[in-house]
C-alpha cells in the first residue's frame, strides 16, 4: 500500500484542469487547489477529497485513488452553467494521460457525479468523482 503518489496525482490533475481550454472559457482562472479566504462569486472549480487504497500486486506497489473535483456557483446561478463546467472537467480528465512526478498513471476514469443545491437553495454544486490507478514500481 502506498500513499506516495497522492501529491503527484493532485498536481497533475490541477495542471490538466488549468490547461484545458474549454474549462478556461467557462470559469477563467477560477480553478483552485485551496479556495481563497473569500469564496469566488462566479462559477469555480475546486479539488476535493481523495480516498486511496492499496492496488499493488505481484509486479509491484500501486494505489487506487478515488478523488473529487467540485464545480460550484454562488447565489443566482442556475444548474446549466455549473453542469457545462462539470462536463468540461470530465473532458479534461477522463482518460487523460497525466504525467506524474512520482509513479505511473495506468488509467483515469469517471465514476459518478452528484448535482445539488447549496446555500439554502441559492447556489449550485456538482461533485465529480474519478478513479486513478497508479503503479509505483
C-alpha positions as CSV (number, residue, x, y, z in Angstrom):
1,X,0.0,0.0,0.0
2,X,1.3,3.5,-0.7
3,X,0.0,7.0,-0.4
4,X,3.2,8.2,-2.1
5,X,1.6,9.2,-5.4
6,X,-1.2,11.3,-4.0
7,X,0.6,14.6,-4.2
8,X,1.8,13.9,-7.7
9,X,-1.7,13.0,-8.8
10,X,-3.2,16.1,-7.3
11,X,-0.6,18.3,-9.0
12,X,-1.2,16.6,-12.4
13,X,-5.0,16.9,-12.1
14,X,-4.7,20.6,-11.2
15,X,-2.3,21.2,-14.1
16,X,-4.7,19.4,-16.6
17,X,-7.7,21.5,-15.4
18,X,-5.8,24.7,-15.6
19,X,-4.6,23.9,-19.2
20,X,-7.9,22.8,-20.6
21,X,-9.1,25.5,-23.0
22,X,-12.8,24.6,-22.8
23,X,-12.9,24.8,-19.0
24,X,-10.9,28.0,-19.1
25,X,-13.6,29.6,-21.3
26,X,-16.3,28.7,-18.7
27,X,-14.6,29.5,-15.4
28,X,-11.5,31.6,-16.4
29,X,-8.7,31.0,-13.9
30,X,-11.1,30.1,-11.0
31,X,-9.7,26.6,-10.5
32,X,-8.5,26.0,-7.0
33,X,-6.5,23.5,-5.0
34,X,-7.4,25.5,-2.0
35,X,-10.3,28.1,-2.1
36,X,-9.4,31.7,-1.3
37,X,-10.5,33.2,2.0
38,X,-13.5,34.8,0.3
39,X,-15.3,32.4,-1.9
40,X,-15.4,33.4,-5.6
41,X,-18.6,34.9,-6.8
42,X,-18.9,33.1,-10.1
43,X,-18.7,29.5,-11.2
44,X,-15.5,27.9,-10.0
45,X,-13.7,24.5,-9.7
46,X,-12.1,23.1,-6.5
47,X,-10.1,19.9,-5.9
48,X,-11.6,17.9,-3.1
49,X,-11.4,14.7,-1.2
50,X,-9.0,11.8,-2.1
51,X,-9.6,8.3,-0.9
52,X,-6.6,6.0,-1.5
53,X,-6.4,2.2,-1.3
54,X,-3.8,-0.4,-2.0
55,X,-3.7,-1.6,-5.6
56,X,-0.3,-3.4,-5.5
57,X,0.2,-6.8,-7.0
58,X,2.9,-9.3,-7.6
59,X,4.7,-6.9,-10.0
60,X,5.0,-4.0,-7.6
61,X,3.4,-1.4,-5.4
62,X,0.4,0.6,-6.6
63,X,-2.6,2.6,-5.5
64,X,-6.1,3.4,-6.5
65,X,-7.3,6.9,-5.9
66,X,-10.9,8.0,-5.9
67,X,-10.9,11.8,-5.9
68,X,-13.5,14.5,-6.2
69,X,-13.5,17.7,-8.3
70,X,-16.3,20.1,-7.4
71,X,-17.9,22.7,-9.6
72,X,-19.6,25.4,-7.6
73,X,-21.6,28.6,-8.1
74,X,-22.9,31.2,-5.8
75,X,-26.4,32.6,-5.4
76,X,-28.4,33.3,-8.5
77,X,-26.7,30.8,-10.8
78,X,-28.6,28.0,-12.4
79,X,-27.6,24.4,-12.9
80,X,-26.9,24.9,-16.6
81,X,-23.6,26.8,-16.3
82,X,-22.4,24.6,-13.5
83,X,-23.2,21.4,-15.5
84,X,-21.4,22.8,-18.6
85,X,-18.3,23.4,-16.5
86,X,-18.6,19.9,-14.9
87,X,-18.7,18.4,-18.4
88,X,-15.5,20.4,-19.3
89,X,-13.8,19.0,-16.2
90,X,-14.8,15.5,-17.4
91,X,-13.5,16.2,-20.8
92,X,-10.2,17.4,-19.3
93,X,-9.7,14.3,-17.1
94,X,-11.5,11.3,-18.4
95,X,-8.8,9.0,-20.0
96,X,-6.2,11.7,-19.7
97,X,-2.5,10.7,-19.9
98,X,-1.3,12.7,-17.0
99,X,2.4,12.9,-16.3
100,X,3.1,12.3,-12.7
101,X,6.1,13.4,-10.7
102,X,6.0,10.1,-8.9
103,X,4.6,6.8,-10.2
104,X,3.0,6.0,-13.5
105,X,-0.7,6.6,-14.3
106,X,-2.2,3.3,-15.5
107,X,-5.7,4.8,-16.1
108,X,-8.1,7.6,-15.1
109,X,-11.9,7.1,-15.2
110,X,-15.0,9.0,-14.4
111,X,-17.1,7.2,-11.7
112,X,-20.1,9.3,-10.8
113,X,-21.4,12.8,-10.2
114,X,-23.9,14.4,-7.9
115,X,-25.6,17.7,-8.6
116,X,-27.2,19.6,-5.7
117,X,-28.3,23.0,-4.4
118,X,-26.3,24.8,-1.8
119,X,-26.6,27.9,0.3
120,X,-30.2,27.3,1.2
121,X,-31.1,26.6,-2.4
122,X,-29.5,29.7,-3.9
123,X,-26.2,28.1,-5.1
124,X,-25.4,25.1,-7.2
125,X,-22.8,22.3,-6.9
126,X,-21.7,19.3,-8.9
127,X,-19.3,16.9,-7.3
128,X,-17.5,14.7,-9.8
129,X,-15.7,11.5,-8.7
130,X,-12.9,10.0,-10.7
131,X,-10.7,6.9,-10.1
132,X,-7.0,6.9,-10.9
133,X,-4.9,3.7,-10.9
134,X,-1.2,4.3,-10.3
135,X,1.8,1.9,-10.4
136,X,4.7,2.9,-8.2
137,X,7.2,0.2,-9.4
